[in-house]
């Protein structure tokens, strides 16, 4: 399984592989990036394309713009 680690800052995102998320996590957080989601890209794209009523809300969650987290995309910690 490939996972994508999503960080957000000022409405922008960085999507990183496990390698780069582990390597750069501390520096990203020091620079003000917040880890907003860890997603399985296959499951997430299937949900967006086939079973999603509000695509913009799902994107907003990755960008850290929404306060309500959908069941399909959960942060891995309390940030």
Secondary structure, 3 states (H helix, E strand, C coil): CCEEEEEEECCEEEEECHHHHHHHHHHHHHCCCEEEEEEEHHHHHHHHHHCCCCHHHHHHHHCCCCCCCCCCCCCCCCC
